[in-house]
Amino acid sequence: MQTQIAAGRVFDFSHAVGRSAASGTGFRHPVAVAMGTGSNASAAYVINRGFEMIPNVHWNRTAVGVRITKVVPGLVSGEEELVTEFSKYGDAPGQVIWPAGVAVDSQGLVYVTDEWLNRISVFDGDGNYLRCWGSTGSGAGEFNGPSGIVIDSEDNLFIADTHNHRVQKTTSEGVLLATLGSFGSEGGLLNSPWGLAADSDDNIYVADHRNHRVQKFSASGEFLASFGSGGTGRGELGRPSSVAVDSDGDVYVCDWANDRVQVYGADARFITSLIGDAHELSHWAKMTVATNPDAVKRRREVKNPEVEWRLSMPADLVFDNVNRRLIVADTQRQRIQIYNKLRDYTPPSRTL
């Protein structure tokens, strides 16, 4: 279903971007995505986690394809453009081992979390390294597996300190301002928080990964609401990995273990599910397949390609408010999928 209508919302599948590639026009396990700001507002920054395929590397062998990709997704298939790539595998300044989250502030600076190195690296909008901070531990301002990151209207950072079961609020220089949550399952408590989002009022939304829900906190840290519960049914979640909020107040959740995106209203009411609709290969993937006649033949022999259309363990998503569209990191398919949220949609006539 490429056009989905639910509770007055219309989600229309646009196109996919990407293919499996260790560099260039593609991705290797895209686990996070953020939209640029200012002069880079049309660009998306995509974190490539890479494949664990290189032997004798002591950092759990994660090296192939690790990088940050800056890409203009385009409004339709064929318009996508690779702008640049930056950072690479390693522990030197400006390098990453397990990159997990990305966010962009109002000045266009790009912040990248690293689960292994327990630090946040900062780049300019073109990918030039500027600085980093962070250290390992459970004390104030220390990290144990930082993952999701979001920036509020005052350019304060909120960082999911996953294995310390909390969210830390810092300045753009890393000075600790506040802490949200602690370990537990009651409202306001967290178990392995992952993706984060902020709405227009600077309320913070937390993908509470192992509690199978999303929690909403006020800008001052007060617990406000909870979205979803564990399961596979309507509105239920399995290990949610990310959350986004659009300018209408609708909430989008990467239902990671259930291979879908769950959509809720601002009142936490379930709206619909998006399961992936990439009926056509991305422009970059088409160019790759076209160079291999055997691949073309094999694809024509496939009896049911539907599994390829669908999301597989989507790890992150972001709502592009400029173009009113949802961009989903389709992690296991090595691509992003894009849905437009339509305002002025006219249903087709029943008389054809």
N, C-alpha and C positions, 0 to 999 in steps of 0.2 A: 504494500500500500504506500505509494510514493507521496500521496497527499492525504493527510490525516486530519480529520475535523473532530474536535472534542470540546465540549463546554464553551463554545464560542471562540475557541482558538483554532487556527489553521496552521499546520506544520507541513511545509512542502519541501520534499527532498530536492536539493540543488545539484550537488556533485561531490565526488570524492577527489582527494588530492594525495598523491604519494604512491609508492611501491617499495618493495624491500630493497634497500641499498645502504651500503656502509658509508657512502658519501654521495654528494651531488643530489640529483633529483629524486629523492626518496627518503625513507626513514628506517631506523632500526629500533624497534620497540618504542614508539613514541608514547611517553608516559605523562607528559604535561604539556600544556599549551596556554599561551597568554597573548592577548592582543597588545600591539604597541600603542603609543600615545603621540600626540602632536604630529610632527612630520612623518612619523612611522605608524600612524593610526590604521593604515591599510595592511600592515604587516602582522604576521603571527610568528611568535617565537616558540619553537617546538623542541622539547627535551627528548633526545634519543638515548635511551638507557643502554642499548647495545645488546649483543649476544655474548653469552658466557662460553666462548669457544677456544680461547687461547690457553694452552697448557703451560704449567710452570710459572704462572703469574700469581703471586701470593694474595692479591686482592680479589679472591674468589673468581678470577679469570674473566672478569667483565671488561672487555676491551674493544671488541669489534663494533665499530660504528658509533661509539660514544661521542656525542657532540651536541651543540645547540644549532638548530637550523632556523634561519630567518627566511620566511617565505611569504609572498603575497598570494593568498588563496584564490584571488579572482572572484568575480561575481558569477561566472559560468565556467564550465569545463573548457580548458584550453587557454584560459586567461592566467592560470597560475604561473608564478615566477619565482624561481630560486634567487634570493638576493645575496646571501652569504652564509657561511658556516663559521662557527668559532668555538673555542675551547677544545680540549681533547683529553684522552684518558691519562691520568697521572695525579700526583699529589703536590706538584709544584704550584706556586701562585698562578691563578687563572685556569688551572686544570681541574678535572672532576673525576671521581671514581664511581660513585652511585648517584648521579644527578636525579633529583626526585620532583622538584617543584620549580616554577618560574612565575615571576610577577614583574610588572613594569610600572614605575611611578610616574607622576605627572611631568617630571623632567625628562622622561624617556629612558631612565636608567633601568637596567635589567638585573634582577636579583635571582640567583639560582641556589637552591638548597642542595646539600650533598649529605646523604644518609651515612656514608662511610666515614668521611672526613669530619663530620659534625661541624660544618661551617657553611656560611653564606658567602658566595662570591658575587661581586658587582661588576657589571660591564656597562659601557655606554651603548647607545642604540645600534651602533655599527659593529659591536662585538669586541671592542677594545677593553682589555682588563683594567680595572681601576683599583680594587681593593677587596679584602675579605675579612671576616671575623668569625669567631666561634671557637669553642673548646668542648671537649668531651666531659660529661658528668651529669649530675642531677641537681646541682645547685642553681641558684638564681643566675640566669643568663647563660647557663651551660645547656648542651644538647645531647640527646641520645636518639639519633635517627631522625633528624628534621626532614619533613616531607613537604606538605602543602604550604603555600605562602600566599597571602593576599595583602593588598595595600589600601588603606582607607583614604578618605578625602583630604586628610592632612599629611599624607605621605608617611604615616606610621605603618610599620610592618607587623603583621600577625603571622606567626610561624608555628606550624603543627610540630610539636616536640613529641614525636610519636611514642617512643618507648618510655618516656617519662609521663605519658598520659596527660598532657597539658598543652595549652597554646600560650606562647609567649609573645607579648607585645613589646616591640622595640622601636627606637628611632631608626632613621635610615643609616645611622652610623653604628647601630648595634647596641645602643644604650637601653637597658631593660626599663620598661615603663610599668608593666603589669603582667599578671599571669591569670589565665582562665582555666578552670577545671582542675581535677585531680582524678586518680583512679577510682572507678566504680561504675555502677549501672543505673543509679538513680538519676533523676533529672538534674542536669548541670554537671554530672560526673562523666568521665570519658574513659574509653578503653581503646587505645591505639588510634587516636585521631589522625586523619589523613588530609583530604582536600579541604580547602577553605574558600569562603566567598564573603563579600561585603555588599550590602545593598545601599541605596541612595541615602539612607539615614545612618550609615556606618554600623548597622547591626551586623554581627558576625555569624556566619553559618558554618558548622563543623560537620564534616563527614565522620561520624563516630563509628569507625570501621568494624570493630569487633562487638559493638553493641547493636549493629544492624539498624542504624537510624541516622538522621541528621538533627543536630541541635542548633537552636537559634539563641544567641546572646545579644544583649544590648551593647552599645558602644562602651558602657562602663563595666560590662562583664556580668550583668544580671541574666540569669536563665529565663528565657521567654517562652519557648515552644519546642516541640519535638515533631519530626516528620518521619513516618514510616515505622515499621517493626520487622522483625526477622521473618523470612519466608520467601516463597516464590509466587505468591498470588498478586492480585491487583493492589498496588500501593505498598507492597512489601519489598524488603530489601535484603540482599545477601552481600555482606562485606562492602558497603558503599565506599567508593574510593575518592569521589570528588563531588562538588556541588557548585552551582552557578545560580545567579539571580538576575533576571532581566529588569528593564525599567518599568514594566507593568507589575512587578512584584512576584511573578511566577518563578518557581524554584525547580531547578533541574538537577537530578542526581544520577551519577554514574553508578548503576547497580551492577557492580563489577562481576560478582559471582553468578549473576543471572543473565549476563550478556545483553544488557539493555539500559536505556535511560528512562528513569521515572520522572514524570512531570507533576508538580503539585501547585495549587494556588497559594496565594499569600496566607490563607487561613489554614494551611496544611492539608487541605482537601485534595485527594488524588484526582488528577485530570486524565492522564493517558500514559502510554508507554511508547517509546521509539525503539525499534529493534534493528535498524539498519536497512537501507534501501539502495545500496550501490549496485543497481542492475547493470551498469556499464563500468568497465575498468576506467580508472583515472586516465587523463591525457598522457601522463608520464608512463603509466603502465602499458597503455596501448602502443606507445612508441617502442618500448622494450620488447613486447611480444611480437611486434611486426618484423623485428630483425631476426626472428627464429621461426622458420617455416614449420618445424616440428611442433613447436609450442602452439602455433595457430591451428594445426590439425588436431592436436590433443584437445584443445579447448572446444572445438566444434563437435567432438565426440562425447562431451560431457552431457549426461542425460538430465541431471537436475543441478543447475548451478546456484540454486537458491542459497545454499550454505555460504557461498562466497559473498553474497550481498549483505549478510547480516553482521552485526557487531560481534566481536569476540574479545571478551575481557576489556571493555573500554575503561581506561584508567583516569581520564581527565576530560573536562569540557569547559568551554568558556562561551559566554554570550556576547556577541559582537553587537553592541547597542547602536553603533553607527549605521550598520546595514541590516539590523534586526534579524540576526541569524545565529543559530546555535552551531558551534564547531566542536566536534567530538573526536578525541584521540582514540582511534580504533586500534588499540595497541597490538593485538596479535595478528591483525591484518596489515600492519605496517603502513597505515594511511590515516587521514582524517576524513570524516564524513560531515557534510554541511547541510543543515536544514534551515530554510527561510521561515520566519514567522510572519504570516501575511495579515495585514490589516483589512485591506479592501479585496475580499475574495468573493467572486460571484460563482455559485455552484452551477454546474452544467445543466442545460435544459433537459427535462425529462422527455421532451418531444424531439427526436433526432430525425 
